[in-house]
Amino acid sequence: MAEHFVTLHCGPCASCRSEAWQHVRDGRLRWEETQYCSASGTQACDGGWGPPPPWVRERIVAAEGTVRLAVGGPDGVPLKAVRDVYGLTLAQLREARENGLQATAVEAELLRTKSGGPRG
């Protein structure tokens, strides 16, 4: 379930700042987003469990990039771990198995942890 904290929204200006990030809390993927403007004193926060919404993930990927992970097989991340983290349908899981998975660094670390693989 997403959490929300919102105050009045100002029009974008040079003082507006926006941050988006992911982290692992209690063995689960969590995302956070904060927007604030020091000139007008406005602030908006959002967050939730699991993969972030596309517009938040795009900002994280633009800032940090991704790593390509093999899915399934002897050298890949186990299918169960991928399905647990991303909540993929069977068709999406099959596509990830065939083409690999573009994961953020935080997602990759969580998948490695869940699969019992080496860290880093």
N, CA, C and O atoms as a GROMACS GRO file, in nm:
protein
  480
    1MET      N    1   0.084  -0.117   0.000
    1MET     CA    2   0.000   0.000   0.000
    1MET      C    3   0.089   0.124   0.000
    1MET      O    4   0.182   0.133   0.080
    2ALA      N    5   0.060   0.217  -0.088
    2ALA     CA    6   0.139   0.340  -0.098
    2ALA      C    7   0.105   0.434   0.017
    2ALA      O    8  -0.007   0.435   0.068
    3GLU      N    9   0.203   0.511   0.056
    3GLU     CA   10   0.184   0.612   0.158
    3GLU      C   11   0.189   0.747   0.089
    3GLU      O   12   0.262   0.765  -0.008
    4HIS      N   13   0.112   0.843   0.138
    4HIS     CA   14   0.109   0.974   0.076
    4HIS      C   15   0.117   1.084   0.181
    4HIS      O   16   0.055   1.076   0.286
    5PHE      N   17   0.195   1.186   0.150
    5PHE     CA   18   0.198   1.307   0.229
    5PHE      C   19   0.210   1.420   0.129
    5PHE      O   20   0.309   1.427   0.056
    6VAL      N   21   0.113   1.509   0.124
    6VAL     CA   22   0.113   1.614   0.022
    6VAL      C   23   0.074   1.746   0.087
    6VAL      O   24  -0.017   1.752   0.170
    7THR      N   25   0.146   1.851   0.048
    7THR     CA   26   0.104   1.986   0.083
    7THR      C   27   0.077   2.058  -0.049
    7THR      O   28   0.079   1.995  -0.155
    8LEU      N   29   0.052   2.186  -0.042
    8LEU     CA   30   0.022   2.260  -0.164
    8LEU      C   31   0.132   2.246  -0.267
    8LEU      O   32   0.250   2.242  -0.233
    9HIS      N   33   0.092   2.238  -0.392
    9HIS     CA   34   0.188   2.220  -0.501
    9HIS      C   35   0.214   2.354  -0.569
    9HIS      O   36   0.120   2.425  -0.604
   10CYS      N   37   0.340   2.388  -0.587
   10CYS     CA   38   0.374   2.511  -0.658
   10CYS      C   39   0.406   2.479  -0.804
   10CYS      O   40   0.427   2.363  -0.839
   11GLY      N   41   0.410   2.580  -0.886
   11GLY     CA   42   0.454   2.561  -1.024
   11GLY      C   43   0.605   2.540  -1.024
   11GLY      O   44   0.674   2.600  -0.943
   12PRO      N   45   0.658   2.457  -1.113
   12PRO     CA   46   0.804   2.432  -1.116
   12PRO      C   47   0.884   2.561  -1.130
   12PRO      O   48   0.851   2.648  -1.211
   13CYS      N   49   0.988   2.572  -1.049
   13CYS     CA   50   1.078   2.687  -1.054
   13CYS      C   51   1.220   2.640  -1.027
   13CYS      O   52   1.243   2.520  -1.006
   14ALA      N   53   1.314   2.730  -1.026
   14ALA     CA   54   1.454   2.694  -1.005
   14ALA      C   55   1.480   2.637  -0.865
   14ALA      O   56   1.580   2.568  -0.845
   15SER      N   57   1.393   2.665  -0.770
   15SER     CA   58   1.411   2.614  -0.633
   15SER      C   59   1.354   2.474  -0.613
   15SER      O   60   1.381   2.410  -0.512
   16CYS      N   61   1.274   2.426  -0.709
   16CYS     CA   62   1.210   2.294  -0.696
   16CYS      C   63   1.314   2.183  -0.705
   16CYS      O   64   1.403   2.186  -0.790
   17ARG      N   65   1.303   2.085  -0.616
   17ARG     CA   66   1.391   1.969  -0.613
   17ARG      C   67   1.306   1.843  -0.607
   17ARG      O   68   1.197   1.842  -0.551
   18SER      N   69   1.358   1.738  -0.665
   18SER     CA   70   1.287   1.612  -0.666
   18SER      C   71   1.387   1.499  -0.646
   18SER      O   72   1.494   1.501  -0.707
   19GLU      N   73   1.354   1.403  -0.563
   19GLU     CA   74   1.440   1.288  -0.537
   19GLU      C   75   1.357   1.162  -0.545
   19GLU      O   76   1.240   1.160  -0.504
   20ALA      N   77   1.418   1.056  -0.596
   20ALA     CA   78   1.352   0.925  -0.600
   20ALA      C   79   1.459   0.821  -0.570
   20ALA      O   80   1.572   0.832  -0.618
   21TRP      N   81   1.423   0.720  -0.492
   21TRP     CA   82   1.519   0.617  -0.458
   21TRP      C   83   1.450   0.489  -0.419
   21TRP      O   84   1.330   0.487  -0.392
   22GLN      N   85   1.529   0.382  -0.417
   22GLN     CA   86   1.483   0.252  -0.371
   22GLN      C   87   1.574   0.206  -0.258
   22GLN      O   88   1.690   0.248  -0.248
   23HIS      N   89   1.520   0.120  -0.174
   23HIS     CA   90   1.601   0.056  -0.072
   23HIS      C   91   1.531  -0.072  -0.031
   23HIS      O   92   1.416  -0.096  -0.069
   24VAL      N   93   1.600  -0.153   0.047
   24VAL     CA   94   1.543  -0.277   0.096
   24VAL      C   95   1.518  -0.259   0.245
   24VAL      O   96   1.608  -0.222   0.320
   25ARG      N   97   1.396  -0.287   0.286
   25ARG     CA   98   1.360  -0.279   0.426
   25ARG      C   99   1.288  -0.409   0.463
   25ARG      O  100   1.191  -0.448   0.398
   26ASP      N  101   1.337  -0.474   0.566
   26ASP     CA  102   1.278  -0.600   0.613
   26ASP      C  103   1.270  -0.703   0.501
   26ASP      O  104   1.173  -0.779   0.492
   27GLY      N  105   1.372  -0.706   0.415
   27GLY     CA  106   1.378  -0.804   0.308
   27GLY      C  107   1.284  -0.776   0.192
   27GLY      O  108   1.261  -0.863   0.107
   28ARG      N  109   1.229  -0.655   0.187
   28ARG     CA  110   1.136  -0.618   0.080
   28ARG      C  111   1.181  -0.492   0.011
   28ARG      O  112   1.244  -0.404   0.071
   29LEU      N  113   1.148  -0.483  -0.117
   29LEU     CA  114   1.180  -0.365  -0.196
   29LEU      C  115   1.087  -0.251  -0.159
   29LEU      O  116   0.966  -0.270  -0.147
   30ARG      N  117   1.142  -0.134  -0.141
   30ARG     CA  118   1.065  -0.014  -0.107
   30ARG      C  119   1.113   0.101  -0.192
   30ARG      O  120   1.233   0.112  -0.219
   31TRP      N  121   1.024   0.187  -0.235
   31TRP     CA  122   1.060   0.306  -0.311
   31TRP      C  123   1.006   0.430  -0.240
   31TRP      O  124   0.907   0.425  -0.168
   32GLU      N  125   1.074   0.540  -0.263
   32GLU     CA  126   1.036   0.668  -0.203
   32GLU      C  127   1.054   0.778  -0.307
   32GLU      O  128   1.140   0.768  -0.394
   33GLU      N  129   0.972   0.880  -0.298
   33GLU     CA  130   0.983   0.996  -0.386
   33GLU      C  131   0.950   1.119  -0.304
   33GLU      O  132   0.852   1.121  -0.230
   34THR      N  133   1.032   1.224  -0.317
   34THR     CA  134   1.010   1.349  -0.247
   34THR      C  135   1.026   1.463  -0.346
   34THR      O  136   1.121   1.467  -0.424
   35GLN      N  137   0.934   1.555  -0.341
   35GLN     CA  138   0.943   1.677  -0.420
   35GLN      C  139   0.925   1.794  -0.324
   35GLN      O  140   0.836   1.791  -0.239
   36TYR      N  141   1.010   1.896  -0.337
   36TYR     CA  142   0.999   2.010  -0.246
   36TYR      C  143   1.049   2.136  -0.314
   36TYR      O  144   1.129   2.132  -0.407
   37CYS      N  145   1.001   2.247  -0.264
   37CYS     CA  146   1.040   2.378  -0.315
   37CYS      C  147   1.070   2.467  -0.196
   37CYS      O  148   0.981   2.500  -0.118
   38SER      N  149   1.196   2.505  -0.182
   38SER     CA  150   1.235   2.590  -0.069
   38SER      C  151   1.182   2.732  -0.084
   38SER      O  152   1.163   2.801   0.016
   39ALA      N  153   1.157   2.777  -0.205
   39ALA     CA  154   1.106   2.913  -0.227
   39ALA      C  155   0.962   2.927  -0.180
   39ALA      O  156   0.925   3.029  -0.120
   40SER      N  157   0.879   2.826  -0.207
   40SER     CA  158   0.738   2.838  -0.170
   40SER      C  159   0.703   2.758  -0.045
   40SER      O  160   0.594   2.774   0.010
   41GLY      N  161   0.795   2.673   0.001
   41GLY     CA  162   0.770   2.594   0.121
   41GLY      C  163   0.677   2.476   0.098
   41GLY      O  164   0.617   2.426   0.193
   42THR      N  165   0.664   2.432  -0.025
   42THR     CA  166   0.577   2.319  -0.053
   42THR      C  167   0.656   2.189  -0.053
   42THR      O  168   0.776   2.187  -0.079
   43GLN      N  169   0.586   2.080  -0.023
   43GLN     CA  170   0.649   1.948  -0.017
   43GLN      C  171   0.546   1.842  -0.051
   43GLN      O  172   0.429   1.852  -0.015
   44ALA      N  173   0.593   1.738  -0.121
   44ALA     CA  174   0.508   1.622  -0.151
   44ALA      C  175   0.595   1.498  -0.138
   44ALA      O  176   0.707   1.495  -0.188
   45CYS      N  177   0.543   1.395  -0.071
   45CYS     CA  178   0.616   1.270  -0.052
   45CYS      C  179   0.526   1.155  -0.094
   45CYS      O  180   0.404   1.161  -0.080
   46ASP      N  181   0.588   1.052  -0.147
   46ASP     CA  182   0.514   0.932  -0.185
   46ASP      C  183   0.607   0.814  -0.164
   46ASP      O  184   0.729   0.830  -0.163
   47GLY      N  185   0.552   0.697  -0.149
   47GLY     CA  186   0.633   0.578  -0.131
   47GLY      C  187   0.546   0.455  -0.132
   47GLY      O  188   0.424   0.464  -0.116
   48GLY      N  189   0.609   0.341  -0.150
   48GLY     CA  190   0.534   0.218  -0.149
   48GLY      C  191   0.625   0.097  -0.150
   48GLY      O  192   0.747   0.109  -0.162
   49TRP      N  193   0.564  -0.019  -0.137
   49TRP     CA  194   0.638  -0.146  -0.138
   49TRP      C  195   0.639  -0.204  -0.279
   49TRP      O  196   0.545  -0.186  -0.356
   50GLY      N  197   0.746  -0.274  -0.310
   50GLY     CA  198   0.758  -0.339  -0.441
   50GLY      C  199   0.823  -0.247  -0.542
   50GLY      O  200   0.879  -0.144  -0.506
   51PRO      N  201   0.816  -0.285  -0.668
   51PRO     CA  202   0.875  -0.201  -0.772
   51PRO      C  203   0.804  -0.064  -0.776
   51PRO      O  204   0.684  -0.056  -0.754
   52PRO      N  205   0.880   0.040  -0.805
   52PRO     CA  206   0.819   0.173  -0.811
   52PRO      C  207   0.732   0.189  -0.936
   52PRO      O  208   0.745   0.111  -1.031
   53PRO      N  209   0.645   0.289  -0.936
   53PRO     CA  210   0.569   0.319  -1.057
   53PRO      C  211   0.666   0.356  -1.170
   53PRO      O  212   0.778   0.398  -1.144
   54PRO      N  213   0.624   0.339  -1.294
   54PRO     CA  214   0.716   0.364  -1.407
   54PRO      C  215   0.783   0.501  -1.405
   54PRO      O  216   0.903   0.509  -1.432
   55TRP      N  217   0.712   0.609  -1.373
   55TRP     CA  218   0.772   0.742  -1.374
   55TRP      C  219   0.879   0.758  -1.267
   55TRP      O  220   0.973   0.835  -1.286
   56VAL      N  221   0.867   0.688  -1.155
   56VAL     CA  222   0.968   0.693  -1.050
   56VAL      C  223   1.087   0.606  -1.091
   56VAL      O  224   1.202   0.647  -1.078
   57ARG      N  225   1.060   0.485  -1.142
   57ARG     CA  226   1.167   0.394  -1.183
   57ARG      C  227   1.251   0.456  -1.295
   57ARG      O  228   1.373   0.440  -1.296
   58GLU      N  229   1.186   0.525  -1.389
   58GLU     CA  230   1.260   0.591  -1.497
   58GLU      C  231   1.362   0.690  -1.443
   58GLU      O  232   1.472   0.699  -1.496
   59ARG      N  233   1.326   0.764  -1.340
   59ARG     CA  234   1.419   0.861  -1.280
   59ARG      C  235   1.534   0.790  -1.210
   59ARG      O  236   1.649   0.834  -1.217
   60ILE      N  237   1.505   0.680  -1.142
   60ILE     CA  238   1.610   0.603  -1.075
   60ILE      C  239   1.705   0.545  -1.178
   60ILE      O  240   1.827   0.552  -1.162
   61VAL      N  241   1.650   0.487  -1.284
   61VAL     CA  242   1.733   0.427  -1.390
   61VAL      C  243   1.817   0.534  -1.459
   61VAL      O  244   1.934   0.511  -1.488
   62ALA      N  245   1.759   0.651  -1.485
   62ALA     CA  246   1.834   0.759  -1.550
   62ALA      C  247   1.953   0.803  -1.465
   62ALA      O  248   2.059   0.836  -1.519
   63ALA      N  249   1.936   0.803  -1.334
   63ALA     CA  250   2.043   0.847  -1.244
   63ALA      C  251   2.145   0.738  -1.215
   63ALA      O  252   2.264   0.767  -1.202
   64GLU      N  253   2.101   0.612  -1.206
   64GLU     CA  254   2.189   0.505  -1.159
   64GLU      C  255   2.214   0.394  -1.259
   64GLU      O  256   2.306   0.314  -1.241
   65GLY      N  257   2.133   0.386  -1.366
   65GLY     CA  258   2.150   0.281  -1.464
   65GLY      C  259   2.092   0.148  -1.417
   65GLY      O  260   2.026   0.140  -1.313
   66THR      N  261   2.117   0.045  -1.495
   66THR     CA  262   2.069  -0.089  -1.462
   66THR      C  263   2.179  -0.192  -1.483
   66THR      O  264   2.282  -0.163  -1.545
   67VAL      N  265   2.156  -0.310  -1.430
   67VAL     CA  266   2.242  -0.424  -1.457
   67VAL      C  267   2.154  -0.532  -1.519
   67VAL      O  268   2.038  -0.549  -1.482
   68ARG      N  269   2.210  -0.604  -1.613
   68ARG     CA  270   2.135  -0.711  -1.679
   68ARG      C  271   2.158  -0.841  -1.603
   68ARG      O  272   2.272  -0.881  -1.580
   69LEU      N  273   2.050  -0.905  -1.565
   69LEU     CA  274   2.058  -1.031  -1.492
   69LEU      C  275   1.998  -1.143  -1.575
   69LEU      O  276   1.892  -1.127  -1.635
   70ALA      N  277   2.066  -1.255  -1.577
   70ALA     CA  278   2.008  -1.376  -1.636
   70ALA      C  279   1.901  -1.427  -1.539
   70ALA      O  280   1.916  -1.415  -1.418
   71VAL      N  281   1.795  -1.483  -1.594
   71VAL     CA  282   1.684  -1.533  -1.512
   71VAL      C  283   1.668  -1.681  -1.539
   71VAL      O  284   1.656  -1.724  -1.654
   72GLY      N  285   1.668  -1.759  -1.432
   72GLY     CA  286   1.653  -1.904  -1.444
   72GLY      C  287   1.782  -1.971  -1.487
   72GLY      O  288   1.882  -1.904  -1.515
   73GLY      N  289   1.780  -2.102  -1.491
   73GLY     CA  290   1.899  -2.177  -1.530
   73GLY      C  291   2.004  -2.179  -1.421
   73GLY      O  292   1.984  -2.121  -1.314
   74PRO      N  293   2.116  -2.247  -1.447
   74PRO     CA  294   2.218  -2.264  -1.343
   74PRO      C  295   2.289  -2.134  -1.303
   74PRO      O  296   2.337  -2.124  -1.190
   75ASP      N  297   2.296  -2.036  -1.394
   75ASP     CA  298   2.368  -1.913  -1.363
   75ASP      C  299   2.276  -1.793  -1.344
   75ASP      O  300   2.324  -1.681  -1.325
   76GLY      N  301   2.146  -1.814  -1.348
   76GLY     CA  302   2.052  -1.703  -1.339
   76GLY      C  303   1.985  -1.693  -1.204
   76GLY      O  304   1.994  -1.782  -1.120
   77VAL      N  305   1.918  -1.581  -1.185
   77VAL     CA  306   1.839  -1.560  -1.065
   77VAL      C  307   1.720  -1.656  -1.070
   77VAL      O  308   1.655  -1.666  -1.174
   78PRO      N  309   1.690  -1.724  -0.962
   78PRO     CA  310   1.577  -1.818  -0.963
   78PRO      C  311   1.445  -1.751  -1.000
   78PRO      O  312   1.418  -1.637  -0.960
   79LEU      N  313   1.364  -1.821  -1.077
   79LEU     CA  314   1.236  -1.769  -1.123
   79LEU      C  315   1.148  -1.725  -1.006
   79LEU      O  316   1.081  -1.622  -1.014
   80LYS      N  317   1.149  -1.802  -0.898
   80LYS     CA  318   1.066  -1.767  -0.782
   80LYS      C  319   1.107  -1.632  -0.723
   80LYS      O  320   1.020  -1.552  -0.687
   81ALA      N  321   1.236  -1.606  -0.712
   81ALA     CA  322   1.283  -1.478  -0.658
   81ALA      C  323   1.238  -1.363  -0.747
   81ALA      O  324   1.194  -1.260  -0.696
   82VAL      N  325   1.249  -1.380  -0.878
   82VAL     CA  326   1.208  -1.274  -0.971
   82VAL      C  327   1.058  -1.250  -0.959
   82VAL      O  328   1.013  -1.135  -0.954
   83ARG      N  329   0.982  -1.357  -0.955
   83ARG     CA  330   0.836  -1.343  -0.946
   83ARG      C  331   0.796  -1.279  -0.812
   83ARG      O  332   0.704  -1.197  -0.809
   84ASP      N  333   0.863  -1.317  -0.703
   84ASP     CA  334   0.832  -1.259  -0.573
   84ASP      C  335   0.860  -1.109  -0.568
   84ASP      O  336   0.780  -1.033  -0.513
   85VAL      N  337   0.973  -1.066  -0.624
   85VAL     CA  338   1.011  -0.924  -0.617
   85VAL      C  339   0.925  -0.839  -0.709
   85VAL      O  340   0.879  -0.732  -0.669
   86TYR      N  341   0.905  -0.884  -0.832
   86TYR     CA  342   0.836  -0.802  -0.932
   86TYR      C  343   0.687  -0.832  -0.948
   86TYR      O  344   0.615  -0.753  -1.009
   87GLY      N  345   0.641  -0.945  -0.896
   87GLY     CA  346   0.500  -0.980  -0.911
   87GLY      C  347   0.462  -1.005  -1.056
   87GLY      O  348   0.353  -0.968  -1.098
   88LEU      N  349   0.552  -1.066  -1.132
   88LEU     CA  350   0.529  -1.087  -1.275
   88LEU      C  351   0.424  -1.194  -1.302
   88LEU      O  352   0.407  -1.288  -1.225
   89THR      N  353   0.355  -1.177  -1.414
   89THR     CA  354   0.267  -1.282  -1.461
   89THR      C  355   0.354  -1.392  -1.520
   89THR      O  356   0.474  -1.373  -1.538
   90LEU      N  357   0.295  -1.506  -1.550
   90LEU     CA  358   0.374  -1.614  -1.610
   90LEU      C  359   0.429  -1.574  -1.747
   90LEU      O  360   0.542  -1.610  -1.781
   91ALA      N  361   0.352  -1.499  -1.825
   91ALA     CA  362   0.400  -1.453  -1.956
   91ALA      C  363   0.519  -1.358  -1.939
   91ALA      O  364   0.617  -1.367  -2.014
   92GLN      N  365   0.511  -1.267  -1.844
   92GLN     CA  366   0.622  -1.174  -1.818
   92GLN      C  367   0.744  -1.249  -1.766
   92GLN      O  368   0.857  -1.214  -1.800
   93LEU      N  369   0.722  -1.350  -1.684
   93LEU     CA  370   0.832  -1.431  -1.631
   93LEU      C  371   0.900  -1.507  -1.744
   93LEU      O  372   1.023  -1.519  -1.747
   94ARG      N  373   0.822  -1.559  -1.836
   94ARG     CA  374   0.878  -1.630  -1.952
   94ARG      C  375   0.964  -1.535  -2.036
   94ARG      O  376   1.072  -1.573  -2.083
   95GLU      N  377   0.916  -1.412  -2.055
   95GLU     CA  378   0.993  -1.314  -2.130
   95GLU      C  379   1.124  -1.280  -2.059
   95GLU      O  380   1.229  -1.269  -2.124
   96ALA      N  381   1.119  -1.265  -1.927
   96ALA     CA  382   1.241  -1.238  -1.849
   96ALA      C  383   1.337  -1.356  -1.860
   96ALA      O  384   1.458  -1.336  -1.867
   97ARG      N  385   1.285  -1.476  -1.861
   97ARG     CA  386   1.369  -1.596  -1.875
   97ARG      C  387   1.439  -1.597  -2.010
   97ARG      O  388   1.556  -1.634  -2.020
   98GLU      N  389   1.368  -1.556  -2.114
   98GLU     CA  390   1.424  -1.557  -2.250
   98GLU      C  391   1.520  -1.443  -2.275
   98GLU      O  392   1.621  -1.460  -2.344
   99ASN      N  393   1.490  -1.324  -2.219
   99ASN     CA  394   1.566  -1.204  -2.254
   99ASN      C  395   1.650  -1.145  -2.141
   99ASN      O  396   1.725  -1.049  -2.162
  100GLY      N  397   1.640  -1.202  -2.022
  100GLY     CA  398   1.709  -1.144  -1.908
  100GLY      C  399   1.627  -1.032  -1.847
  100GLY      O  400   1.516  -1.004  -1.892
  101LEU      N  401   1.681  -0.970  -1.748
  101LEU     CA  402   1.608  -0.869  -1.671
  101LEU      C  403   1.698  -0.748  -1.648
  101LEU      O  404   1.813  -0.764  -1.606
  102GLN      N  405   1.648  -0.629  -1.676
  102GLN     CA  406   1.720  -0.507  -1.647
  102GLN      C  407   1.679  -0.462  -1.507
  102GLN      O  408   1.566  -0.415  -1.488
  103ALA      N  409   1.766  -0.476  -1.411
  103ALA     CA  410   1.737  -0.444  -1.272
  103ALA      C  411   1.820  -0.326  -1.226
  103ALA      O  412   1.932  -0.306  -1.271
  104THR      N  413   1.763  -0.246  -1.135
  104THR     CA  414   1.844  -0.143  -1.071
  104THR      C  415   1.941  -0.212  -0.976
  104THR      O  416   1.926  -0.331  -0.947
  105ALA      N  417   2.038  -0.140  -0.928
  105ALA     CA  418   2.136  -0.199  -0.836
  105ALA      C  419   2.069  -0.252  -0.709
  105ALA      O  420   2.107  -0.358  -0.659
  106VAL      N  421   1.970  -0.180  -0.657
  106VAL     CA  422   1.900  -0.224  -0.537
  106VAL      C  423   1.819  -0.350  -0.566
  106VAL      O  424   1.820  -0.444  -0.487
  107GLU      N  425   1.748  -0.352  -0.679
  107GLU     CA  426   1.671  -0.471  -0.716
  107GLU      C  427   1.762  -0.592  -0.734
  107GLU      O  428   1.729  -0.702  -0.691
  108ALA      N  429   1.878  -0.571  -0.799
  108ALA     CA  430   1.973  -0.680  -0.821
  108ALA      C  431   2.025  -0.735  -0.688
  108ALA      O  432   2.036  -0.856  -0.671
  109GLU      N  433   2.056  -0.647  -0.596
  109GLU     CA  434   2.104  -0.691  -0.465
  109GLU      C  435   1.998  -0.772  -0.392
  109GLU      O  436   2.028  -0.875  -0.332
  110LEU      N  437   1.873  -0.725  -0.397
  110LEU     CA  438   1.765  -0.798  -0.332
  110LEU      C  439   1.746  -0.935  -0.397
  110LEU      O  440   1.726  -1.034  -0.326
  111LEU      N  441   1.750  -0.943  -0.528
  111LEU     CA  442   1.734  -1.070  -0.598
  111LEU      C  443   1.848  -1.167  -0.563
  111LEU      O  444   1.825  -1.286  -0.543
  112ARG      N  445   1.970  -1.113  -0.555
  112ARG     CA  446   2.084  -1.199  -0.518
  112ARG      C  447   2.068  -1.251  -0.375
  112ARG      O  448   2.098  -1.367  -0.346
  113THR      N  449   2.022  -1.165  -0.286
  113THR     CA  450   2.000  -1.204  -0.147
  113THR      C  451   1.893  -1.311  -0.137
  113THR      O  452   1.910  -1.410  -0.065
  114LYS      N  453   1.783  -1.292  -0.208
  114LYS     CA  454   1.672  -1.388  -0.205
  114LYS      C  455   1.712  -1.522  -0.267
  114LYS      O  456   1.659  -1.627  -0.228
  115SER      N  457   1.804  -1.518  -0.362
  115SER     CA  458   1.844  -1.642  -0.429
  115SER      C  459   1.959  -1.711  -0.357
  115SER      O  460   2.001  -1.820  -0.396
  116GLY      N  461   2.010  -1.646  -0.252
  116GLY     CA  462   2.122  -1.706  -0.178
  116GLY      C  463   2.255  -1.692  -0.248
  116GLY      O  464   2.353  -1.756  -0.209
  117GLY      N  465   2.259  -1.609  -0.352
  117GLY     CA  466   2.382  -1.590  -0.429
  117GLY      C  467   2.477  -1.495  -0.362
  117GLY      O  468   2.445  -1.438  -0.258
  118PRO      N  469   2.595  -1.476  -0.422
  118PRO     CA  470   2.695  -1.385  -0.365
  118PRO      C  471   2.649  -1.240  -0.378
  118PRO      O  472   2.580  -1.205  -0.473
  119ARG      N  473   2.688  -1.159  -0.283
  119ARG     CA  474   2.656  -1.017  -0.286
  119ARG      C  475   2.760  -0.942  -0.365
  119ARG      O  476   2.874  -0.987  -0.380
  120GLY      N  477   2.718  -0.825  -0.415
  120GLY     CA  478   2.811  -0.732  -0.476
  120GLY      C  479   2.828  -0.754  -0.618
  120GLY      O  480   2.905  -0.682  -0.682
   0.00000   0.00000   0.00000
